[in-house]
Amino acid sequence: MALMLEAADTAPTVRRRTASPPTWLVVALACAGQFLVVLDVSVVNVALPSMRAGLALSASGLQWVVNAYAIAFAGFMLLGGRAGDLYGRKRMFLLGLGLFTLASLGGGMAQEGWQLLLARAVQGLGAAVLAPSTLTLLTAAVPEGAARARAIATWSAVGAGGGAAGGLVGGVLVQGLSWRWVLLINVPIGAVVLAGAVRWLVESRAGDGRRLDLPGAVLVTAGLAVLAYGISQTEAEGWTATATLVPLLAGLVLIGLFLAVEARTAAPLMPLALLRVRSVASANVAMFLSGAAMFCMWFFMTLYAQNVLGYSPLAAGLALVPSSLAVVVGSKVAPRLMRAAGERNVAVLGTLVAVAGFAWQSTMRADGTYLTDIMFPGILMMLGAGVAGTPLAALATSGAAPEDAGLVSGLINTSRTMGGSLGLAVMSTVAAARTGDRNTPVALTEGYAAVFLTGTAVLLFGALLMLVWLPRSAEKVS
């Protein structure tokens, strides 16, 4: 990647085609890239039992199949966003998608557990380079106003739909082929999107000759990984054990060093001054809290369906189809609500709808029924997520200068995924603490229910924070 970055020049803004492609085509390509990277956060959930059997993974290893991707994704996304600003959004789109596609091929062919985890981490790196460019290319192609709000809503819906569709796609592939195809399916899709991007996307950048802050990227990624590892250790060791406290403290130290580096370097990966912009800071904190609760929903719902209710992988995927549709509906309805009530109020409304779903899901039973223990609470959770996600993305990207567009796009994705990866580590600990050494359906259900009750509390706090901190509407940058 470094060799490609060195090839950049310092032109302020470059467009290499005289005729711009149709806006709908740019939006479609950007959304396809976003769909792939979000799909791979959740598509493996249904495949986890098959992966464990096929590669002899431990219970903690299963968690890291998800978190290896999520942590690399979150940790390097700021780097990917800044690289797009400096060296070209199209270039980073192509580089990230190419790396993501190759890593998917490697993961699908893995013969050992460590090979799968390594491939998932490389996938996350590719996604981190790709994802910020998807939103930046979209906002650059669509003028500010109602059209851009609709485009962002489509991007949010596709991204949320990718996470939601993961269960169904994974179930079909695992039951019809094998777990390997939840990764291998990315290869032909990635190749098609790459070809379309090469042909139709127009290059742009806001470069000023600065170098990338690689030390900052390494520190924040290492800090997140070590912190998540420390949290995962609490399942077996408890919160006061040395094996838990050492990585927790080390992770906090690394994140502290990251903040110190960002405050002193001439070209920081994360300019701390951005956090003084109310819309950027508040929307990212809100997205972090939402991600901490929402990210693990698919993980535990698919485990509940298979481990407790006895669903097959395909049936577990089909069970989540209504909630998959609900998140898309919520994302598409959000722009109309935003025009009537403002971004802040819509974000709060969506979060409260999700709170109702989480509270309902926390009453799940070992002998539960599909309608009352999966479908209806799932619809509420994901409808709320879809309604809240669009205004938060709009607020987070509204308060920064154009030359920081890729950075703030990466930041909002980072906040959601960082919250999700750390949230999954915490929620897995909550479930394990409640279940204990018991492995009965009743005990497992009690652990999963504790997770959703904790998520209810997190989202309630998030709704209150949004109400008092988010600006009512998006800020305008002169």
C-alpha positions as CSV (number, residue, x, y, z in Angstrom):
1,M,0.0,0.0,0.0
2,A,2.8,2.4,0.8
3,L,4.2,2.2,-2.7
4,M,0.9,3.2,-4.1
5,L,0.6,6.1,-1.7
6,E,4.0,7.4,-2.6
7,A,2.9,7.8,-6.1
8,A,0.5,10.6,-5.2
9,D,1.1,14.1,-6.3
10,T,0.0,17.3,-4.5
11,A,-2.7,18.5,-6.9
12,P,-5.5,20.1,-4.8
13,T,-8.4,18.5,-6.7
14,V,-8.0,16.2,-9.8
15,R,-10.8,14.9,-12.1
16,R,-9.5,12.7,-14.8
17,R,-12.6,12.4,-17.0
18,T,-14.1,15.2,-18.9
19,A,-17.5,13.6,-18.9
20,S,-18.9,12.7,-15.5
21,P,-20.6,9.3,-15.2
22,P,-24.4,9.3,-14.3
23,T,-24.9,10.1,-10.6
24,W,-27.0,7.0,-10.1
25,L,-24.1,4.8,-11.3
26,V,-21.6,6.5,-8.8
27,V,-24.2,5.9,-6.0
28,A,-24.7,2.3,-7.1
29,L,-20.9,1.6,-7.1
30,A,-20.4,3.3,-3.7
31,C,-23.3,1.4,-2.2
32,A,-22.0,-1.9,-3.6
33,G,-18.7,-1.4,-1.9
34,Q,-20.4,-0.4,1.4
35,F,-22.7,-3.4,1.2
36,L,-19.7,-5.8,0.9
37,V,-17.8,-4.5,3.8
38,V,-20.8,-4.4,6.1
39,L,-22.0,-7.7,4.9
40,D,-18.8,-9.3,6.1
41,V,-19.3,-8.0,9.6
42,S,-22.3,-10.2,10.0
43,V,-22.3,-12.9,7.3
44,V,-20.0,-15.2,9.3
45,N,-22.4,-15.3,12.3
46,V,-24.6,-18.1,10.9
47,A,-21.5,-19.9,9.8
48,L,-19.7,-19.8,13.2
49,P,-20.8,-23.3,14.4
50,S,-19.7,-24.8,11.1
51,M,-16.4,-22.9,11.2
52,R,-15.8,-24.2,14.8
53,A,-16.3,-27.8,13.7
54,G,-14.3,-27.5,10.5
55,L,-11.3,-25.8,12.0
56,A,-11.5,-26.9,15.6
57,L,-11.8,-23.3,16.9
58,S,-12.4,-22.6,20.6
59,A,-15.3,-20.5,21.9
60,S,-13.0,-17.4,22.2
61,G,-11.7,-18.2,18.7
62,L,-15.3,-17.8,17.4
63,Q,-15.5,-14.4,18.9
64,W,-12.2,-13.4,17.1
65,V,-13.5,-14.6,13.8
66,V,-15.8,-11.6,14.1
67,N,-13.5,-9.2,16.0
68,A,-10.4,-9.7,13.9
69,Y,-12.3,-8.2,11.1
70,A,-14.0,-5.5,13.1
71,I,-10.9,-4.3,15.0
72,A,-8.8,-4.0,11.8
73,F,-11.7,-2.3,10.1
74,A,-12.2,0.2,12.9
75,G,-8.6,0.8,13.7
76,F,-7.4,1.5,10.1
77,M,-10.5,3.4,8.9
78,L,-9.2,6.8,9.9
79,L,-6.1,6.0,7.9
80,G,-8.2,4.9,4.9
81,G,-10.3,8.1,5.1
82,R,-7.3,10.4,5.3
83,A,-5.5,8.4,2.5
84,G,-8.6,9.0,0.3
85,D,-8.4,12.8,0.9
86,L,-4.7,13.0,0.1
87,Y,-4.1,10.4,-2.6
88,G,-7.5,9.9,-4.3
89,R,-10.8,8.5,-3.3
90,K,-11.1,6.3,-6.4
91,R,-7.6,5.0,-5.9
92,M,-8.4,4.0,-2.3
93,F,-11.7,2.5,-3.4
94,L,-9.9,0.2,-5.8
95,L,-7.0,-0.6,-3.5
96,G,-9.3,-1.4,-0.6
97,L,-11.7,-3.5,-2.7
98,G,-8.8,-5.4,-4.3
99,L,-7.2,-6.2,-0.9
100,F,-10.6,-7.2,0.5
101,T,-11.4,-9.5,-2.4
102,L,-8.0,-11.3,-2.2
103,A,-8.3,-11.7,1.6
104,S,-11.8,-13.2,1.1
105,L,-10.2,-15.8,-1.2
106,G,-7.5,-16.6,1.4
107,G,-10.1,-17.0,4.2
108,G,-12.3,-19.2,2.1
109,M,-9.3,-21.5,1.5
110,A,-8.0,-21.5,5.1
111,Q,-7.0,-24.9,6.5
112,E,-6.1,-23.8,10.0
113,G,-7.8,-21.5,12.5
114,W,-5.0,-19.0,12.5
115,Q,-5.2,-18.7,8.7
116,L,-8.8,-17.8,8.9
117,L,-8.2,-15.2,11.6
118,L,-5.3,-13.7,9.6
119,A,-7.5,-13.5,6.5
120,R,-10.3,-11.8,8.5
121,A,-7.8,-9.2,9.8
122,V,-6.6,-8.5,6.2
123,Q,-10.2,-8.3,5.1
124,G,-10.8,-5.7,7.8
125,L,-7.8,-3.7,6.6
126,G,-9.1,-3.7,3.0
127,A,-12.5,-2.7,4.2
128,A,-11.0,0.2,6.2
129,V,-9.4,1.6,3.1
130,L,-12.5,1.1,1.0
131,A,-15.4,2.1,3.3
132,P,-14.6,5.9,3.8
133,S,-14.3,6.3,0.0
134,T,-17.8,5.0,-0.5
135,L,-19.4,7.8,1.4
136,T,-17.0,10.5,0.1
137,L,-17.5,9.5,-3.5
138,L,-21.2,9.6,-3.0
139,T,-21.3,13.0,-1.3
140,A,-18.9,14.5,-4.0
141,A,-21.2,13.2,-6.8
142,V,-24.5,14.5,-5.3
143,P,-25.1,18.2,-4.6
144,E,-26.0,19.2,-1.0
145,G,-29.7,19.3,-0.2
146,A,-32.6,16.9,-0.6
147,A,-30.8,14.8,-3.3
148,R,-27.8,14.2,-1.1
149,A,-30.0,13.3,1.9
150,R,-31.7,10.7,-0.3
151,A,-28.3,9.4,-1.5
152,I,-27.0,9.1,2.1
153,A,-30.2,7.4,3.1
154,T,-29.7,4.9,0.3
155,W,-26.1,4.4,1.4
156,S,-27.2,3.9,5.0
157,A,-30.0,1.5,4.0
158,V,-27.6,-0.6,1.9
159,G,-25.0,-0.6,4.7
160,A,-27.6,-1.6,7.3
161,G,-29.1,-4.0,4.8
162,G,-25.7,-5.6,4.3
163,G,-25.4,-6.2,8.1
164,A,-29.0,-7.5,8.2
165,A,-28.8,-9.7,5.1
166,G,-25.7,-11.4,6.4
167,G,-27.7,-13.9,8.3
168,L,-29.8,-14.9,5.3
169,V,-26.9,-15.0,2.9
170,G,-24.7,-16.9,5.3
171,G,-27.5,-19.4,6.0
172,V,-28.1,-20.1,2.3
173,L,-24.4,-20.5,1.6
174,V,-23.6,-22.7,4.7
175,Q,-26.5,-25.0,4.1
176,G,-26.3,-25.2,0.3
177,L,-22.5,-25.3,0.0
178,S,-20.2,-24.9,3.0
179,W,-19.0,-22.2,5.5
180,R,-16.2,-21.4,3.1
181,W,-18.6,-19.8,0.7
182,V,-19.5,-17.0,3.1
183,L,-16.1,-15.7,2.2
184,L,-15.6,-17.0,-1.3
185,I,-18.8,-15.3,-2.5
186,N,-17.0,-12.0,-2.2
187,V,-14.5,-12.9,-4.9
188,P,-16.8,-12.7,-8.0
189,I,-18.8,-9.8,-6.6
190,G,-15.7,-7.9,-5.8
191,A,-14.3,-8.5,-9.3
192,V,-17.5,-7.1,-10.9
193,V,-17.5,-4.0,-8.7
194,L,-13.8,-3.5,-9.3
195,A,-14.4,-3.5,-13.1
196,G,-17.2,-1.0,-12.8
197,A,-15.2,1.3,-10.5
198,V,-12.2,1.3,-12.9
199,R,-14.5,2.2,-15.8
200,W,-16.9,4.7,-14.2
201,L,-15.6,6.3,-11.1
202,V,-13.9,9.7,-11.4
203,E,-10.8,10.4,-9.4
204,S,-10.7,13.3,-6.9
205,R,-8.6,14.3,-3.9
206,A,-7.9,17.2,-1.6
207,G,-4.2,16.5,-1.3
208,D,-1.8,19.0,0.3
209,G,1.4,17.0,0.1
210,R,1.2,15.7,3.7
211,R,2.3,12.2,4.6
212,L,0.0,9.7,6.3
213,D,0.2,9.4,10.1
214,L,1.2,5.7,10.2
215,P,2.3,5.7,13.9
216,G,-1.2,7.0,14.8
217,A,-2.9,4.3,12.8
218,V,-0.7,1.5,14.4
219,L,-1.2,2.9,17.9
220,V,-5.0,3.2,17.7
221,T,-5.4,-0.3,16.1
222,A,-3.1,-2.0,18.6
223,G,-4.9,-0.2,21.4
224,L,-8.3,-1.4,20.3
225,A,-7.1,-5.0,19.7
226,V,-5.4,-5.3,23.1
227,L,-8.3,-3.7,24.9
228,A,-10.8,-6.1,23.2
229,Y,-8.5,-9.0,24.1
230,G,-8.4,-7.9,27.7
231,I,-12.2,-7.7,27.8
232,S,-12.5,-11.2,26.2
233,Q,-10.2,-12.5,28.9
234,T,-12.8,-11.7,31.6
235,E,-14.9,-14.7,30.5
236,A,-12.3,-17.1,31.8
237,E,-10.2,-15.1,34.2
238,G,-12.5,-12.5,35.7
239,W,-12.0,-8.7,35.9
240,T,-9.4,-8.7,38.6
241,A,-7.0,-11.3,37.2
242,T,-3.6,-10.3,36.0
243,A,-4.3,-11.9,32.6
244,T,-7.2,-9.4,32.3
245,L,-5.8,-6.3,33.9
246,V,-2.5,-6.2,32.0
247,P,-4.0,-6.1,28.5
248,L,-6.7,-3.7,29.6
249,L,-4.2,-1.3,31.0
250,A,-1.9,-1.8,28.0
251,G,-4.8,-1.0,25.6
252,L,-5.6,2.2,27.5
253,V,-2.0,3.2,27.5
254,L,-1.7,2.7,23.7
255,I,-4.9,4.7,23.1
256,G,-3.5,7.4,25.4
257,L,-0.3,7.4,23.3
258,F,-2.4,7.7,20.2
259,L,-4.0,10.8,21.5
260,A,-0.6,12.3,22.5
261,V,0.8,11.6,19.0
262,E,-2.3,13.2,17.4
263,A,-1.9,16.3,19.6
264,R,1.8,16.8,18.6
265,T,2.2,15.7,15.0
266,A,2.1,18.2,12.2
267,A,-0.3,16.0,10.1
268,P,-2.4,14.0,12.5
269,L,-4.5,11.0,11.5
270,M,-7.3,12.4,13.7
271,P,-7.1,16.2,14.1
272,L,-8.3,16.6,17.7
273,A,-9.7,20.1,16.7
274,L,-12.4,18.2,14.7
275,L,-13.8,17.0,18.0
276,R,-14.6,20.6,18.9
277,V,-17.2,20.7,16.2
278,R,-20.4,19.8,18.0
279,S,-22.0,17.9,15.2
280,V,-18.9,15.7,14.6
281,A,-18.2,15.0,18.2
282,S,-21.8,14.3,19.4
283,A,-22.8,12.2,16.3
284,N,-19.7,10.0,16.6
285,V,-20.2,9.4,20.4
286,A,-23.8,8.5,19.6
287,M,-22.8,6.2,16.8
288,F,-20.3,4.5,19.1
289,L,-23.0,3.8,21.7
290,S,-25.4,2.6,19.0
291,G,-22.8,0.3,17.5
292,A,-22.0,-1.2,20.9
293,A,-25.5,-2.4,21.2
294,M,-26.6,-3.0,17.6
295,F,-23.5,-4.8,16.4
296,C,-23.9,-7.8,18.6
297,M,-27.6,-8.2,17.9
298,W,-27.1,-10.4,14.9
299,F,-24.4,-12.4,16.7
300,F,-26.6,-13.4,19.6
301,M,-29.8,-13.7,17.6
302,T,-28.3,-16.3,15.3
303,L,-26.7,-18.2,18.2
304,Y,-30.1,-18.1,20.0
305,A,-31.9,-19.4,16.9
306,Q,-29.4,-22.3,16.4
307,N,-28.2,-23.2,19.8
308,V,-31.5,-22.8,21.7
309,L,-34.4,-23.1,19.3
310,G,-32.6,-25.7,17.1
311,Y,-32.9,-23.8,13.8
312,S,-30.7,-24.8,10.8
313,P,-28.3,-22.2,9.4
314,L,-30.7,-21.5,6.6
315,A,-33.7,-21.3,8.9
316,A,-31.8,-18.9,11.2
317,G,-31.0,-16.7,8.2
318,L,-34.6,-16.7,7.0
319,A,-35.8,-15.9,10.5
320,L,-34.0,-12.5,10.3
321,V,-35.4,-11.5,6.9
322,P,-38.2,-9.3,8.4
323,S,-35.7,-7.4,10.5
324,S,-33.5,-7.1,7.4
325,L,-36.3,-5.4,5.6
326,A,-37.1,-3.2,8.6
327,V,-33.7,-1.6,8.7
328,V,-33.9,-0.7,5.0
329,V,-37.4,0.7,5.5
330,G,-36.2,2.8,8.5
331,S,-33.2,4.2,6.5
332,K,-35.5,5.2,3.6
333,V,-38.1,6.8,5.8
334,A,-35.6,8.8,7.8
335,P,-35.0,11.6,5.2
336,R,-38.7,12.5,5.2
337,L,-38.8,12.6,9.0
338,M,-35.6,14.7,9.1
339,R,-37.2,17.4,6.9
340,A,-40.1,17.5,9.3
341,A,-38.5,17.1,12.7
342,G,-34.8,17.7,12.3
343,E,-31.8,15.3,12.5
344,R,-31.6,15.3,16.3
345,N,-35.2,14.4,17.0
346,V,-35.2,11.6,14.4
347,A,-32.0,10.1,15.8
348,V,-33.6,10.1,19.3
349,L,-36.9,8.6,17.9
350,G,-35.1,5.8,16.1
351,T,-33.0,5.0,19.2
352,L,-36.1,4.8,21.4
353,V,-37.8,2.4,18.9
354,A,-34.7,0.2,19.1
355,V,-34.8,0.4,22.9
356,A,-38.4,-1.1,22.8
357,G,-37.1,-3.9,20.6
358,F,-34.1,-4.6,22.9
359,A,-36.3,-4.6,26.0
360,W,-38.7,-7.0,24.3
361,Q,-35.9,-9.3,23.2
362,S,-34.5,-9.4,26.8
363,T,-37.7,-11.4,27.7
364,M,-36.7,-14.3,25.4
365,R,-37.4,-17.8,26.6
366,A,-35.8,-21.2,25.9
367,D,-39.1,-22.5,24.5
368,G,-39.8,-19.2,22.7
369,T,-41.8,-18.8,19.5
370,Y,-40.7,-17.2,16.3
371,L,-43.1,-14.4,16.3
372,T,-42.7,-13.1,19.8
373,D,-39.0,-14.1,20.5
374,I,-37.4,-13.3,17.1
375,M,-39.5,-11.5,14.5
376,F,-41.4,-8.7,16.3
377,P,-38.6,-7.6,18.6
378,G,-36.1,-7.9,15.7
379,I,-38.2,-5.6,13.5
380,L,-38.3,-3.0,16.3
381,M,-34.6,-3.2,16.9
382,M,-33.6,-2.8,13.2
383,L,-36.4,-0.3,12.3
384,G,-35.0,1.9,15.0
385,A,-31.4,1.4,13.8
386,G,-32.3,2.3,10.3
387,V,-34.2,5.5,11.4
388,A,-31.4,6.6,13.7
389,G,-28.4,5.8,11.4
390,T,-29.2,8.3,8.6
391,P,-29.4,11.5,10.7
392,L,-26.3,10.5,12.7
393,A,-24.3,10.1,9.4
394,A,-25.7,13.4,8.1
395,L,-24.7,15.2,11.3
396,A,-21.3,13.7,11.5
397,T,-20.3,14.6,7.9
398,S,-21.8,18.1,8.0
399,G,-19.5,20.0,10.3
400,A,-16.1,19.5,8.7
401,A,-14.3,21.3,5.8
402,P,-14.4,19.7,2.4
403,E,-10.7,18.7,2.6
404,D,-11.6,16.6,5.6
405,A,-14.5,14.8,4.0
406,G,-12.8,11.4,3.8
407,L,-11.6,11.7,7.3
408,V,-15.0,12.4,8.8
409,S,-16.6,9.7,6.7
410,G,-14.0,7.3,8.1
411,L,-14.5,8.6,11.6
412,I,-18.3,7.9,11.6
413,N,-17.6,4.3,10.3
414,T,-14.8,3.9,12.8
415,S,-17.1,5.0,15.7
416,R,-19.8,2.5,14.7
417,T,-17.4,-0.4,14.2
418,M,-15.2,0.4,17.2
419,G,-18.3,0.5,19.4
420,G,-19.4,-2.7,17.9
421,S,-16.1,-4.6,18.3
422,L,-15.7,-3.5,22.0
423,G,-19.4,-4.0,22.6
424,L,-19.2,-7.6,21.3
425,A,-16.3,-8.3,23.7
426,V,-18.3,-6.8,26.6
427,M,-21.5,-8.5,25.7
428,S,-19.9,-11.9,25.3
429,T,-18.5,-11.5,28.8
430,V,-22.0,-10.6,30.0
431,A,-23.5,-13.7,28.4
432,A,-20.7,-15.9,29.7
433,A,-21.0,-14.6,33.2
434,R,-24.8,-15.3,33.3
435,T,-24.5,-18.7,31.7
436,G,-21.6,-19.9,33.8
437,D,-20.5,-23.5,33.3
438,R,-24.0,-24.6,32.2
439,N,-24.6,-25.4,28.6
440,T,-28.4,-26.0,28.7
441,P,-30.9,-24.1,26.5
442,V,-32.3,-22.4,29.6
443,A,-28.8,-21.2,30.7
444,L,-27.8,-20.1,27.2
445,T,-31.1,-18.1,27.0
446,E,-30.4,-16.4,30.3
447,G,-27.0,-15.3,29.0
448,Y,-28.4,-14.0,25.7
449,A,-31.3,-12.2,27.5
450,A,-28.8,-10.5,29.8
451,V,-27.0,-9.2,26.7
452,F,-30.2,-7.6,25.3
453,L,-31.1,-6.1,28.7
454,T,-27.6,-4.5,28.8
455,G,-28.1,-3.2,25.3
456,T,-31.4,-1.6,26.4
457,A,-29.6,0.3,29.1
458,V,-26.8,1.4,26.7
459,L,-29.3,2.7,24.1
460,L,-31.4,4.5,26.7
461,F,-28.2,6.3,27.8
462,G,-27.5,7.0,24.1
463,A,-30.9,8.5,23.5
464,L,-30.5,10.8,26.4
465,L,-27.1,11.9,25.3
466,M,-28.4,12.6,21.8
467,L,-31.2,14.7,23.1
468,V,-29.0,17.0,25.1
469,W,-25.9,17.1,22.9
470,L,-26.7,16.7,19.2
471,P,-27.5,19.9,17.3
472,R,-31.1,19.9,16.0
473,S,-30.0,20.1,12.3
474,A,-26.8,19.7,10.3
475,E,-24.2,22.5,10.5
476,K,-23.2,24.3,7.4
477,V,-19.6,24.7,6.4
478,S,-18.8,27.9,4.7
